[in-house]
């Protein structure tokens, strides 16, 4: 089944403790991206990647890192999480660019205490 | 990047046809128009995509006028399960920029 898999589904952590949210797709997609969703602010893009080793900033990249060492994986890294990064995170992928059909993961609810 | 504008919310009743319009005045020649549906705490789900004129699939229709500065998602005979947020997105199949900007979306509330 074609899908984007995110883990974990829920995560509670403390300020400053490094964490990684994993994202994997099984569709051989070129484009992958991360979003955060906050009440009243909608979905905002954090980072995106057009291919292996090619990543770029979205609208809200501060405090986040990503890597694209393999085509299928696109982990989101928070090196020193802060409470303002408490949010619902989504990973998505598409065959080509953002204008193509995006497949979203089921989300990761992160709470930073 | 084309910015989109949609109504914040809409109300409807079961069995009615619902039309949600999105404005995208600065759409580029190579941009496609895509609509997504999102339920609370779930990832957005693809509904329909088009470039111009009319596109229809098993769940919706998409109407795009000749100037492509707007588009209308049409949901026939809605049910309670269609209560969700609907997003209109405009973007290319790859290009000079691959950023993506989601608008605020339209919260559709379907009542019995």
Backbone of each chain as ProteinMPNN parsed JSONL, in Angstrom:
{"seq_chain_A": "XXXXXXXXXXXXXXXXXXXXXXXXXXXXXXXXXXXXXXXXXXXXXXXXXXXXXXXXXXXXXXXXXXXXXXXXXXXXXXXXXXXXXXXXXXXXXXXXXXXXXXXXXXXXXXXXX", "coords_chain_A": {"N_chain_A": [[0.857, -1.199, 0.0], [0.563, 2.177, -0.894], [2.101, 4.666, 0.954], [2.819, 7.2, 3.445], [4.811, 7.154, 6.193], [4.933, 8.139, 9.471], [6.7, 8.55, 12.502], [7.224, 9.15, 16.008], [3.658, 8.778, 16.766], [2.695, 10.252, 18.883], [4.447, 12.457, 21.047], [6.08, 13.405, 23.923], [8.212, 15.654, 25.418], [11.038, 17.279, 26.999], [12.237, 20.637, 27.375], [15.059, 21.349, 25.408], [15.981, 18.754, 24.984], [17.203, 16.762, 22.563], [15.473, 15.587, 19.682], [14.104, 13.334, 17.215], [11.903, 13.089, 14.526], [10.639, 10.663, 12.512], [10.208, 10.054, 8.981], [8.963, 8.26, 6.316], [8.604, 7.136, 2.969], [7.034, 4.972, 0.568], [6.851, 5.16, -2.156], [8.681, 5.904, -4.011], [9.03, 8.624, -4.337], [10.109, 11.882, -5.391], [9.87, 14.406, -4.177], [9.727, 15.63, -0.899], [8.407, 16.844, 2.194], [8.019, 18.866, 5.185], [5.602, 19.932, 7.607], [4.104, 22.129, 9.988], [1.293, 22.377, 12.121], [-0.764, 24.642, 13.612], [-3.299, 25.846, 15.825], [-5.465, 28.138, 14.306], [-3.482, 29.041, 12.633], [-3.113, 27.411, 10.522], [-1.546, 25.213, 8.093], [1.92, 25.211, 7.918], [4.863, 25.347, 6.051], [7.915, 23.727, 6.808], [10.461, 22.596, 6.007], [11.656, 21.429, 2.829], [12.368, 18.962, 0.293], [13.788, 18.237, -2.767], [15.168, 16.123, -3.766], [17.557, 13.492, -3.118], [19.968, 14.608, -0.835], [19.322, 17.22, -1.394], [17.965, 19.892, 0.019], [15.765, 22.46, 1.29], [14.74, 25.581, 2.794], [11.505, 26.144, 4.171], [8.732, 28.122, 5.126], [8.914, 28.388, 7.903], [11.552, 27.615, 9.188], [13.21, 27.903, 11.425], [14.886, 26.531, 14.162], [14.711, 23.924, 13.426], [16.005, 20.999, 11.773], [16.784, 19.083, 8.855], [17.382, 16.094, 6.95], [18.335, 14.376, 3.958], [19.32, 11.665, 3.166], [18.691, 9.311, 2.021], [16.409, 8.366, -0.565], [13.848, 7.607, 0.293], [13.554, 8.412, 2.932], [13.054, 11.098, 5.275], [13.889, 12.633, 7.78], [12.902, 14.738, 10.546], [14.544, 16.949, 12.597], [14.884, 18.142, 15.852], [17.038, 19.927, 17.491], [17.325, 21.307, 19.903], [14.692, 21.431, 21.464], [11.973, 23.698, 22.081], [9.277, 25.098, 24.063], [7.623, 26.545, 22.275], [7.632, 25.039, 20.023], [5.822, 23.114, 20.315], [3.379, 21.359, 18.718], [1.383, 20.097, 15.943], [2.702, 17.907, 13.674], [3.302, 17.256, 10.219], [4.373, 15.113, 7.644], [4.973, 14.969, 4.15], [4.785, 13.711, 0.788], [5.49, 13.772, -2.757], [5.336, 12.844, -6.233], [6.742, 14.539, -7.974], [6.958, 17.831, -7.888], [5.665, 20.364, -5.559], [3.219, 20.953, -6.669], [2.136, 18.634, -7.519], [0.165, 15.707, -6.7], [-0.025, 15.409, -3.288], [0.948, 13.195, -0.722], [0.133, 12.625, 2.551], [1.481, 11.997, 5.818], [0.267, 10.488, 8.899], [0.613, 12.181, 10.977], [2.339, 13.776, 13.77], [2.0, 14.433, 17.067], [3.476, 16.722, 18.982], [4.637, 17.597, 22.154], [6.311, 19.946, 24.024], [7.711, 20.378, 27.058]], "CA_chain_A": [[0.0, 0.0, 0.0], [1.318, 3.425, -0.964], [1.866, 5.436, 2.16], [3.857, 7.96, 4.128], [4.78, 6.69, 7.576], [5.578, 9.017, 10.441], [6.799, 8.047, 13.876], [6.063, 8.526, 16.653], [2.367, 9.452, 16.614], [2.664, 11.223, 19.984], [5.756, 12.6, 21.691], [6.193, 14.409, 24.977], [9.611, 15.781, 25.779], [11.35, 18.468, 27.801], [13.03, 21.652, 26.687], [16.474, 21.113, 25.2], [16.327, 17.353, 24.73], [17.162, 16.517, 21.122], [14.57, 14.533, 19.233], [13.953, 13.137, 15.777], [10.653, 12.528, 14.037], [10.988, 10.0, 11.257], [9.243, 10.054, 7.888], [9.394, 7.352, 5.27], [7.59, 6.89, 1.932], [7.339, 3.771, -0.216], [6.356, 5.409, -3.505], [9.8, 6.381, -4.829], [8.776, 10.028, -4.625], [11.248, 12.792, -5.373], [9.613, 15.553, -3.316], [9.257, 15.399, 0.463], [8.318, 18.108, 2.916], [7.51, 18.864, 6.55], [4.707, 21.032, 7.951], [3.539, 22.165, 11.324], [-0.052, 22.926, 12.11], [-1.144, 25.242, 14.892], [-4.656, 26.412, 15.769], [-5.577, 29.504, 13.784], [-2.388, 29.381, 11.717], [-3.115, 26.494, 9.384], [-0.343, 24.415, 7.825], [3.058, 26.01, 7.481], [5.945, 24.472, 5.602], [9.156, 23.891, 7.572], [11.528, 22.287, 5.06], [11.297, 20.537, 1.753], [13.495, 18.346, -0.399], [13.45, 17.804, -4.132], [15.849, 14.87, -4.084], [18.583, 13.137, -2.138], [20.982, 15.635, -0.555], [18.838, 18.545, -1.8], [16.924, 20.369, 0.928], [15.66, 23.912, 1.333], [13.868, 26.083, 3.845], [10.157, 26.601, 3.91], [8.401, 29.399, 5.748], [9.227, 28.43, 9.338], [12.604, 26.626, 9.405], [14.02, 28.163, 12.601], [14.816, 25.543, 15.223], [14.568, 22.598, 12.834], [16.949, 20.521, 10.77], [16.346, 17.904, 8.119], [18.403, 15.463, 6.114], [17.774, 13.487, 2.934], [20.425, 10.793, 2.765], [18.096, 8.288, 1.16], [15.23, 8.919, -1.217], [12.612, 7.268, 0.981], [13.493, 8.934, 4.304], [13.228, 12.548, 5.434], [13.661, 12.893, 9.203], [12.877, 16.101, 11.082], [15.361, 16.954, 13.803], [14.832, 19.305, 16.726], [18.266, 19.766, 18.276], [17.073, 21.831, 21.249], [13.277, 21.808, 21.4], [11.443, 24.683, 23.024], [7.812, 24.984, 24.162], [6.916, 27.091, 21.108], [7.611, 24.028, 18.977], [4.68, 22.232, 20.561], [2.559, 21.492, 17.52], [1.088, 18.883, 15.184], [3.609, 17.895, 12.527], [2.984, 16.355, 9.123], [5.307, 14.887, 6.558], [4.259, 14.695, 2.912], [5.635, 13.453, -0.374], [4.844, 13.721, -4.064], [6.196, 12.282, -7.271], [7.619, 15.573, -8.515], [7.021, 19.023, -7.065], [4.54, 20.611, -4.655], [1.969, 21.035, -7.407], [1.606, 17.293, -7.765], [-0.624, 15.144, -5.612], [0.744, 15.178, -2.076], [0.515, 12.152, 0.197], [0.51, 13.05, 3.894], [1.513, 11.054, 6.916], [-0.843, 10.611, 9.851], [0.895, 13.265, 11.909], [3.018, 13.579, 15.049], [1.644, 15.462, 18.029], [4.632, 16.953, 19.849], [4.504, 18.518, 23.287], [7.591, 20.266, 24.643], [7.412, 20.942, 28.377]], "C_chain_A": [[0.892, 1.248, 0.0], [1.048, 4.258, 0.284], [3.099, 6.201, 2.604], [3.733, 7.617, 5.616], [5.589, 7.631, 8.455], [5.617, 8.319, 11.787], [7.626, 8.996, 14.74], [4.778, 9.3, 16.372], [2.207, 10.529, 17.691], [4.042, 11.259, 20.638], [5.701, 13.728, 22.707], [7.648, 14.451, 25.406], [9.804, 17.038, 26.624], [12.242, 19.398, 26.999], [14.497, 21.247, 26.602], [16.882, 19.683, 24.903], [16.109, 17.025, 23.253], [16.205, 15.395, 20.77], [14.523, 14.479, 17.712], [12.587, 12.526, 15.492], [10.947, 11.924, 12.666], [9.843, 10.074, 10.255], [9.792, 9.168, 6.788], [8.254, 7.163, 4.275], [8.034, 5.723, 1.061], [6.919, 3.909, -1.666], [7.439, 5.913, -4.461], [9.617, 7.845, -5.24], [10.033, 10.87, -4.523], [11.083, 13.86, -4.283], [9.1, 15.112, -1.948], [9.3, 16.718, 1.224], [7.728, 17.902, 4.305], [6.681, 20.116, 6.795], [4.4, 20.963, 9.438], [2.177, 22.836, 11.242], [-0.425, 23.38, 13.51], [-2.521, 25.862, 14.759], [-4.639, 27.854, 15.28], [-4.507, 29.891, 12.789], [-2.318, 28.442, 10.52], [-1.828, 25.698, 9.279], [0.763, 25.315, 7.308], [4.226, 25.086, 7.176], [7.237, 24.782, 6.353], [10.364, 23.737, 6.648], [10.953, 21.428, 3.945], [12.555, 20.03, 1.067], [13.043, 17.854, -1.759], [14.108, 16.493, -4.502], [16.881, 14.591, -3.0], [19.628, 14.238, -2.067], [20.574, 17.038, -0.987], [17.694, 18.954, -0.88], [16.9, 21.888, 0.913], [14.625, 24.328, 2.369], [12.486, 26.425, 3.324], [9.922, 27.922, 4.615], [8.824, 29.512, 7.205], [10.33, 27.441, 9.703], [13.369, 26.769, 10.722], [13.791, 27.096, 13.68], [14.698, 24.109, 14.733], [15.729, 22.292, 11.896], [16.335, 19.325, 10.072], [17.546, 17.3, 7.415], [17.704, 14.552, 5.119], [18.921, 12.641, 2.388], [19.941, 9.677, 1.854], [16.813, 8.865, 0.598], [13.97, 8.712, -0.395], [12.459, 7.945, 2.346], [13.783, 10.425, 4.39], [12.948, 12.903, 6.889], [13.699, 14.373, 9.553], [13.573, 16.077, 12.44], [15.172, 18.259, 14.559], [15.987, 19.154, 17.702], [18.065, 20.252, 19.721], [15.636, 22.336, 21.304], [12.902, 22.836, 22.461], [9.917, 24.581, 23.027], [7.067, 25.543, 22.949], [6.968, 26.165, 19.896], [6.581, 22.934, 19.26], [3.689, 22.437, 19.434], [2.233, 20.108, 16.969], [1.899, 18.937, 13.9], [3.171, 16.857, 11.493], [4.139, 16.302, 8.139], [4.479, 14.575, 5.313], [5.251, 14.421, 1.798], [4.807, 13.509, -1.641], [5.859, 13.247, -5.091], [7.215, 13.308, -7.76], [7.709, 16.766, -7.595], [5.775, 19.206, -6.23], [3.203, 20.699, -5.371], [1.365, 19.69, -7.716], [0.859, 16.794, -6.542], [0.279, 14.803, -4.431], [0.109, 14.064, -1.252], [1.039, 12.54, 1.574], [0.58, 11.87, 4.853], [0.377, 11.327, 7.893], [-0.571, 11.616, 10.958], [1.618, 12.83, 13.171], [2.65, 14.743, 15.961], [2.794, 15.592, 19.03], [4.303, 17.951, 20.94], [5.866, 18.695, 23.924], [7.308, 20.998, 25.956], [8.559, 21.815, 28.891]], "O_chain_A": [[1.837, 1.358, 0.781], [-0.106, 4.521, 0.625], [4.23, 5.911, 2.215], [2.668, 7.778, 6.212], [6.77, 7.88, 8.211], [4.695, 7.595, 12.16], [8.605, 9.578, 14.272], [4.829, 10.383, 15.789], [1.646, 11.594, 17.43], [4.713, 10.235, 20.767], [5.324, 14.856, 22.388], [8.246, 13.422, 25.718], [8.851, 17.758, 26.921], [12.916, 18.978, 26.058], [15.101, 20.852, 27.599], [18.047, 19.436, 24.593], [14.979, 17.014, 22.764], [16.132, 14.381, 21.465], [14.855, 15.443, 17.023], [12.174, 11.565, 16.141], [11.446, 12.608, 11.772], [8.672, 10.147, 10.627], [10.945, 9.308, 6.379], [7.092, 7.044, 4.663], [9.225, 5.505, 0.839], [6.658, 2.912, -2.34], [7.142, 6.303, -5.59], [9.997, 8.249, -6.338], [10.906, 10.618, -3.692], [12.029, 14.176, -3.562], [8.16, 14.323, -1.85], [10.119, 17.592, 0.938], [7.041, 16.916, 4.572], [6.982, 21.197, 6.29], [4.431, 19.9, 10.056], [1.939, 23.725, 10.424], [-0.403, 22.601, 14.463], [-2.876, 26.354, 13.688], [-3.884, 28.684, 15.787], [-4.596, 30.946, 12.162], [-1.532, 28.671, 9.6], [-1.107, 25.532, 10.263], [0.563, 26.088, 6.371], [4.534, 24.17, 7.938], [7.61, 25.944, 6.516], [11.185, 24.646, 6.529], [9.911, 20.79, 4.096], [13.646, 20.578, 1.229], [12.043, 17.147, -1.883], [13.674, 15.817, -5.436], [17.045, 15.383, -2.072], [20.109, 14.734, -3.086], [21.394, 17.954, -0.952], [16.587, 18.426, -0.985], [17.892, 22.53, 0.567], [13.761, 23.547, 2.765], [12.315, 26.918, 2.209], [10.826, 28.755, 4.691], [9.068, 30.616, 7.694], [10.073, 26.506, 10.461], [14.103, 25.858, 11.104], [12.656, 26.804, 14.056], [14.596, 23.182, 15.536], [16.343, 23.186, 11.313], [15.475, 18.639, 10.624], [18.598, 17.929, 7.303], [16.626, 14.024, 5.391], [19.421, 12.879, 1.289], [20.69, 9.166, 1.022], [16.199, 9.744, 1.203], [13.097, 9.58, -0.394], [11.345, 8.042, 2.861], [14.639, 10.949, 3.677], [11.877, 13.424, 7.199], [14.427, 15.155, 8.942], [13.228, 15.284, 13.316], [15.282, 19.344, 13.987], [15.923, 18.348, 18.63], [18.596, 19.648, 20.653], [15.396, 23.539, 21.201], [13.435, 22.844, 23.571], [9.331, 24.035, 22.092], [5.983, 25.059, 22.625], [6.401, 26.484, 18.851], [6.489, 21.951, 18.526], [3.211, 23.55, 19.212], [2.731, 19.092, 17.454], [1.799, 19.893, 13.131], [2.739, 15.754, 11.827], [4.788, 17.307, 7.848], [3.404, 13.984, 5.413], [6.406, 14.842, 1.856], [3.591, 13.322, -1.617], [7.067, 13.249, -4.852], [8.393, 12.996, -7.939], [8.454, 16.734, -6.616], [4.918, 18.322, -6.183], [2.156, 20.537, -4.744], [0.209, 19.604, -8.131], [0.923, 17.401, -5.474], [1.219, 14.017, -4.553], [-1.112, 14.002, -1.104], [2.237, 12.759, 1.75], [-0.151, 10.888, 4.722], [-0.379, 12.284, 7.728], [-1.442, 11.871, 11.791], [1.529, 11.676, 13.592], [2.953, 15.897, 15.661], [3.048, 14.684, 19.821], [3.755, 19.022, 20.676], [6.506, 17.721, 24.32], [6.741, 22.091, 25.964], [8.471, 22.367, 29.988]]}, "seq_chain_B": "XXXXXXXXXXXXXXXXXXXXXXXXXXXXXXXXXXXXXXXXXXXXXXXXXXXXXXXXXXXXXXXXXXXXXXXXXXXXXXXXXXXXXXXXXXXXXXXXXXXXXXXXXXXXXXXX", "coords_chain_B": {"N_chain_B": [[5.193, 32.778, -5.813], [1.907, 31.601, -5.807], [-0.665, 33.058, -3.984], [-3.436, 31.979, -2.101], [-6.92, 32.59, -1.553], [-9.636, 31.887, 0.46], [-13.035, 31.381, 1.631], [-13.478, 31.568, 5.166], [-15.231, 29.903, 6.534], [-18.077, 27.721, 5.947], [-21.51, 26.817, 5.884], [-23.73, 24.052, 5.585], [-26.385, 21.771, 4.616], [-27.239, 18.337, 4.939], [-27.321, 16.491, 1.905], [-27.334, 18.643, 0.217], [-25.78, 20.512, -2.477], [-22.503, 21.712, -2.392], [-20.502, 24.509, -2.967], [-17.262, 25.651, -3.041], [-15.259, 28.393, -3.323], [-12.102, 29.477, -4.508], [-9.682, 31.984, -4.599], [-7.025, 32.902, -6.689], [-5.154, 35.016, -7.737], [-2.566, 35.554, -8.757], [-1.677, 33.338, -10.177], [0.611, 31.157, -11.794], [1.765, 30.286, -15.121], [2.597, 27.596, -15.231], [1.424, 26.461, -13.04], [-0.593, 24.204, -11.14], [-3.876, 23.489, -9.865], [-4.957, 22.356, -6.817], [-7.024, 20.542, -4.592], [-7.526, 19.777, -1.172], [-8.693, 17.737, 1.547], [-9.196, 17.903, 5.019], [-9.505, 16.226, 8.065], [-9.974, 16.612, 11.637], [-6.907, 16.358, 13.39], [-5.796, 14.675, 11.501], [-3.822, 13.95, 8.544], [-3.912, 16.057, 5.605], [-5.954, 15.139, 2.781], [-5.861, 14.235, -0.585], [-8.19, 15.546, -2.924], [-8.977, 16.504, -5.549], [-7.627, 17.601, -8.694], [-6.69, 20.114, -11.067], [-6.03, 21.827, -14.2], [-7.165, 23.535, -16.144], [-10.471, 24.46, -17.254], [-12.916, 22.027, -16.648], [-12.889, 19.465, -14.225], [-13.742, 16.232, -13.176], [-14.273, 13.803, -10.678], [-14.89, 10.823, -8.735], [-15.754, 11.898, -6.35], [-15.922, 14.685, -6.389], [-16.186, 17.841, -8.219], [-14.253, 20.092, -10.159], [-14.096, 23.386, -11.091], [-12.674, 25.575, -13.348], [-12.154, 28.758, -14.489], [-11.477, 30.424, -17.662], [-9.461, 32.386, -17.285], [-8.133, 31.44, -15.113], [-7.85, 32.531, -12.573], [-9.315, 31.927, -10.422], [-10.946, 29.206, -8.716], [-13.405, 26.618, -8.333], [-14.522, 24.337, -6.051], [-16.723, 21.708, -6.147], [-18.985, 19.927, -4.268], [-21.103, 17.326, -4.474], [-24.292, 16.687, -3.067], [-23.783, 16.628, -0.084], [-22.759, 14.972, 2.965], [-22.902, 14.3, 6.527], [-20.371, 13.377, 7.086], [-18.738, 14.817, 5.462], [-18.002, 17.063, 6.733], [-15.357, 19.074, 7.375], [-12.069, 20.573, 6.925], [-11.243, 22.34, 4.027], [-8.733, 22.747, 1.69], [-7.297, 24.846, -0.735], [-4.77, 24.661, -3.061], [-2.055, 26.018, -4.925], [0.374, 25.31, -7.242], [3.51, 24.393, -8.886], [4.615, 21.607, -10.967], [7.225, 21.019, -9.815], [10.021, 23.24, -10.186], [11.365, 26.576, -10.293], [11.006, 27.266, -7.663], [10.138, 25.331, -4.85], [8.616, 25.719, -2.708], [5.705, 25.668, -0.651], [2.64, 27.081, 0.019], [0.109, 26.963, 2.259], [-3.218, 28.09, 2.395], [-5.646, 29.478, 4.67], [-7.688, 27.729, 4.578], [-11.039, 26.328, 4.281], [-13.546, 25.855, 6.535], [-15.935, 23.528, 6.421], [-19.107, 22.971, 7.553], [-21.417, 20.545, 7.947], [-24.779, 20.074, 8.464], [-27.466, 18.118, 9.936]], "CA_chain_B": [[4.245, 31.787, -5.301], [0.537, 32.078, -5.843], [-1.363, 33.036, -2.719], [-4.844, 31.642, -2.287], [-7.886, 33.15, -0.604], [-10.874, 31.118, 0.536], [-13.863, 31.748, 2.79], [-13.035, 30.905, 6.388], [-16.161, 28.825, 6.894], [-19.335, 27.604, 5.224], [-22.472, 25.891, 6.488], [-24.613, 23.401, 4.637], [-27.212, 20.693, 5.149], [-27.092, 17.058, 4.246], [-28.024, 16.359, 0.636], [-27.159, 19.816, -0.632], [-24.534, 20.678, -3.208], [-21.692, 22.78, -1.802], [-19.467, 25.072, -3.848], [-16.264, 26.438, -2.322], [-14.46, 29.114, -4.304], [-10.756, 29.886, -4.108], [-9.113, 33.017, -5.459], [-5.553, 32.815, -6.833], [-4.976, 36.016, -8.787], [-1.239, 35.564, -9.389], [-1.32, 31.977, -10.587], [1.589, 31.137, -12.886], [1.401, 29.439, -16.261], [2.843, 26.175, -14.986], [0.807, 26.055, -11.771], [-1.797, 23.394, -11.096], [-4.761, 23.793, -8.742], [-5.249, 21.108, -6.12], [-7.831, 20.674, -3.38], [-7.332, 18.747, -0.152], [-9.654, 17.677, 2.643], [-8.543, 17.513, 6.263], [-10.278, 16.0, 9.281], [-9.165, 16.959, 12.821], [-5.77, 15.513, 13.794], [-5.365, 13.794, 10.413], [-3.167, 14.643, 7.448], [-4.779, 16.383, 4.462], [-6.139, 14.057, 1.816], [-6.112, 14.737, -1.937], [-9.542, 15.397, -3.458], [-9.064, 16.684, -6.99], [-6.638, 18.516, -9.25], [-6.958, 20.513, -12.442], [-5.248, 22.925, -14.771], [-8.139, 24.47, -16.712], [-11.844, 24.024, -17.527], [-13.616, 21.263, -15.627], [-12.423, 18.119, -13.905], [-14.688, 15.522, -12.307], [-13.959, 12.443, -10.265], [-16.002, 10.149, -8.056], [-16.189, 12.599, -5.138], [-16.054, 16.138, -6.539], [-15.877, 18.481, -9.49], [-13.442, 21.299, -10.051], [-14.361, 24.286, -12.197], [-11.62, 26.579, -13.478], [-12.47, 29.623, -15.628], [-10.408, 30.578, -18.645], [-8.33, 33.186, -16.789], [-7.535, 30.622, -14.037], [-7.591, 33.326, -11.363], [-10.1, 31.36, -9.336], [-11.423, 27.852, -8.971], [-14.522, 26.263, -7.467], [-14.695, 22.923, -5.71], [-18.135, 21.391, -5.992], [-19.251, 18.649, -3.596], [-22.528, 17.034, -4.668], [-25.037, 15.948, -2.034], [-22.889, 16.412, 1.054], [-23.252, 14.251, 4.136], [-22.252, 14.74, 7.768], [-18.961, 12.984, 7.047], [-17.988, 15.788, 4.664], [-17.571, 18.142, 7.624], [-13.895, 19.043, 7.359], [-11.45, 21.776, 6.374], [-10.872, 22.146, 2.632], [-7.651, 23.636, 1.296], [-6.979, 25.044, -2.14], [-3.34, 24.907, -3.226], [-1.607, 26.294, -6.282], [1.812, 25.074, -7.31], [4.001, 23.756, -10.112], [5.208, 20.284, -10.909], [8.66, 21.292, -9.769], [10.339, 24.486, -10.869], [12.355, 27.419, -9.641], [10.793, 27.169, -6.226], [9.286, 24.221, -4.463], [7.892, 26.053, -1.492], [4.268, 25.482, -0.731], [1.948, 27.881, 1.028], [-1.293, 26.635, 2.479], [-4.063, 29.151, 2.903], [-6.289, 29.163, 5.949], [-8.661, 26.674, 4.385], [-12.459, 26.587, 4.519], [-14.189, 24.874, 7.407], [-17.29, 23.213, 5.992], [-19.898, 22.303, 8.591], [-22.638, 19.98, 7.382], [-25.754, 19.782, 9.529], [-28.522, 17.17, 9.519]], "C_chain_B": [[2.839, 32.378, -5.304], [-0.095, 31.947, -4.463], [-2.825, 32.747, -2.99], [-5.695, 32.256, -1.197], [-9.174, 32.361, -0.699], [-11.734, 31.673, 1.662], [-13.408, 30.958, 4.004], [-13.938, 29.726, 6.732], [-17.405, 28.871, 6.014], [-20.205, 26.604, 5.966], [-23.333, 25.29, 5.39], [-25.445, 22.351, 5.367], [-26.996, 19.443, 4.325], [-27.901, 17.052, 2.952], [-27.86, 17.533, -0.297], [-25.851, 19.746, -1.407], [-23.79, 21.871, -2.599], [-20.62, 23.207, -2.802], [-18.534, 25.958, -3.025], [-15.343, 27.076, -3.36], [-13.136, 29.568, -3.71], [-10.248, 30.918, -5.116], [-7.595, 32.867, -5.483], [-5.145, 33.704, -7.984], [-3.622, 35.956, -9.487], [-0.765, 34.16, -9.745], [-0.385, 32.032, -11.792], [1.173, 30.129, -13.956], [1.564, 27.959, -15.978], [2.279, 25.679, -13.65], [-0.423, 25.188, -11.999], [-2.592, 23.763, -9.838], [-5.192, 22.473, -8.116], [-6.06, 21.391, -4.864], [-7.599, 19.467, -2.475], [-8.408, 18.868, 0.914], [-8.902, 17.25, 3.908], [-9.541, 17.384, 7.402], [-9.379, 16.3, 10.478], [-8.12, 15.899, 13.147], [-5.365, 14.489, 12.737], [-4.64, 14.618, 9.351], [-4.152, 14.962, 6.333], [-4.812, 15.24, 3.449], [-6.504, 14.676, 0.472], [-7.561, 14.496, -2.349], [-9.521, 15.42, -4.98], [-8.019, 17.695, -7.431], [-7.007, 18.867, -10.676], [-6.029, 21.616, -12.891], [-6.178, 23.985, -15.386], [-9.45, 23.742, -16.991], [-12.4, 23.209, -16.368], [-13.01, 19.868, -15.469], [-13.432, 17.484, -12.959], [-14.131, 14.167, -11.941], [-15.115, 11.895, -9.434], [-16.5, 10.919, -6.834], [-16.462, 14.075, -5.35], [-15.853, 16.564, -7.983], [-15.087, 19.741, -9.221], [-13.666, 22.131, -11.304], [-13.305, 25.389, -12.196], [-11.947, 27.44, -14.687], [-11.246, 29.828, -16.51], [-9.218, 31.375, -18.116], [-7.596, 32.511, -15.633], [-7.247, 31.396, -12.755], [-8.439, 32.878, -10.185], [-10.44, 29.922, -9.689], [-12.525, 27.545, -7.97], [-14.581, 24.756, -7.295], [-16.178, 22.689, -5.477], [-18.287, 19.994, -5.401], [-20.743, 18.354, -3.731], [-23.114, 16.291, -3.47], [-24.168, 15.605, -0.83], [-23.588, 15.634, 2.165], [-22.488, 14.761, 5.363], [-20.755, 14.454, 7.739], [-18.109, 13.906, 6.164], [-17.584, 17.007, 5.485], [-16.064, 18.045, 7.822], [-13.391, 20.42, 6.931], [-10.967, 21.448, 4.967], [-9.846, 23.212, 2.237], [-7.506, 23.657, -0.225], [-5.493, 25.367, -2.226], [-3.019, 25.14, -4.691], [-0.101, 26.112, -6.322], [2.21, 24.335, -8.566], [4.432, 22.312, -9.887], [6.721, 20.454, -10.904], [8.957, 22.562, -10.546], [11.363, 25.267, -10.091], [12.209, 27.398, -8.13], [9.864, 26.01, -5.944], [8.66, 24.442, -3.105], [6.41, 25.835, -1.742], [3.618, 26.278, 0.379], [0.491, 27.451, 1.094], [-2.027, 27.895, 2.913], [-4.7, 28.711, 4.207], [-7.287, 28.028, 5.817], [-10.075, 27.127, 4.679], [-13.028, 25.483, 5.38], [-15.629, 24.696, 6.958], [-17.993, 22.441, 7.104], [-21.206, 21.852, 7.966], [-23.561, 19.566, 8.52], [-26.84, 18.839, 9.015], [-29.709, 17.887, 8.894]], "O_chain_B": [[2.618, 33.505, -4.861], [-0.07, 30.879, -3.851], [-3.388, 33.21, -3.982], [-5.249, 32.423, -0.062], [-9.736, 32.183, -1.78], [-11.227, 32.358, 2.551], [-12.997, 29.804, 3.879], [-13.464, 28.678, 7.171], [-17.74, 29.897, 5.424], [-19.708, 25.669, 6.594], [-23.627, 25.943, 4.389], [-25.247, 22.078, 6.551], [-26.615, 19.504, 3.156], [-29.028, 17.547, 2.911], [-28.203, 17.444, -1.475], [-24.933, 19.015, -1.037], [-24.389, 22.911, -2.327], [-19.931, 22.379, -3.397], [-18.982, 26.91, -2.385], [-14.729, 26.383, -4.171], [-13.067, 29.988, -2.555], [-10.372, 30.737, -6.327], [-6.958, 32.723, -4.439], [-4.829, 33.225, -9.073], [-3.525, 36.27, -10.673], [0.419, 33.846, -9.622], [-0.567, 32.849, -12.695], [0.346, 29.247, -13.723], [0.759, 27.148, -16.436], [2.63, 24.592, -13.193], [-1.194, 25.412, -12.933], [-2.036, 24.285, -8.872], [-5.72, 21.59, -8.792], [-5.806, 22.368, -4.158], [-7.491, 18.326, -2.923], [-8.957, 19.943, 1.153], [-8.071, 16.343, 3.866], [-10.318, 18.299, 7.675], [-8.155, 16.25, 10.358], [-8.412, 14.704, 13.176], [-4.658, 13.531, 13.05], [-4.821, 15.833, 9.267], [-5.12, 14.228, 6.131], [-3.849, 14.491, 3.285], [-7.368, 15.551, 0.406], [-8.1, 13.406, -2.159], [-9.985, 14.483, -5.63], [-7.581, 18.538, -6.647], [-7.561, 18.047, -11.41], [-5.341, 22.25, -12.092], [-5.992, 25.182, -15.17], [-9.495, 22.512, -16.958], [-12.359, 23.657, -15.222], [-12.671, 19.198, -16.445], [-13.92, 18.14, -12.038], [-13.581, 13.462, -12.787], [-16.207, 12.464, -9.442], [-17.58, 10.615, -6.328], [-17.18, 14.675, -4.55], [-15.424, 15.79, -8.839], [-15.24, 20.376, -8.177], [-13.461, 21.664, -12.425], [-13.073, 26.047, -11.182], [-12.016, 26.926, -15.804], [-10.13, 29.455, -16.149], [-8.076, 31.071, -18.463], [-6.534, 32.979, -15.223], [-6.458, 30.934, -11.93], [-8.294, 33.394, -9.077], [-10.243, 29.482, -10.822], [-12.578, 28.134, -6.891], [-14.677, 24.003, -8.264], [-16.809, 23.398, -4.694], [-17.79, 19.011, -5.951], [-21.563, 19.067, -3.154], [-22.491, 15.376, -2.932], [-23.857, 14.439, -0.588], [-24.813, 15.635, 2.288], [-21.551, 15.55, 5.243], [-19.965, 15.209, 8.306], [-16.885, 13.776, 6.133], [-16.894, 17.892, 4.978], [-15.559, 17.063, 8.366], [-14.176, 21.314, 6.616], [-10.356, 20.403, 4.741], [-10.065, 24.409, 2.423], [-7.584, 22.627, -0.894], [-5.014, 26.26, -1.528], [-3.625, 24.542, -5.581], [0.618, 26.702, -5.516], [1.376, 23.725, -9.235], [4.591, 21.865, -8.751], [7.408, 20.085, -11.857], [8.22, 22.917, -11.466], [12.139, 24.702, -9.321], [13.199, 27.502, -7.406], [8.927, 25.741, -6.696], [8.231, 23.502, -2.435], [5.938, 25.819, -2.879], [4.001, 26.164, 1.543], [-0.255, 27.559, 0.121], [-1.509, 28.677, 3.71], [-4.327, 27.684, 4.775], [-7.691, 27.429, 6.814], [-10.285, 28.191, 5.262], [-12.997, 24.311, 5.004], [-16.447, 25.606, 7.096], [-17.525, 21.388, 7.536], [-22.006, 22.671, 7.513], [-23.177, 18.812, 9.415], [-27.099, 18.771, 7.814], [-30.678, 17.242, 8.492]]}, "name": "protein", "num_of_chains": 2, "seq": "XXXXXXXXXXXXXXXXXXXXXXXXXXXXXXXXXXXXXXXXXXXXXXXXXXXXXXXXXXXXXXXXXXXXXXXXXXXXXXXXXXXXXXXXXXXXXXXXXXXXXXXXXXXXXXXXXXXXXXXXXXXXXXXXXXXXXXXXXXXXXXXXXXXXXXXXXXXXXXXXXXXXXXXXXXXXXXXXXXXXXXXXXXXXXXXXXXXXXXXXXXXXXXXXXXXXXXXXXXXXXXXXX"}
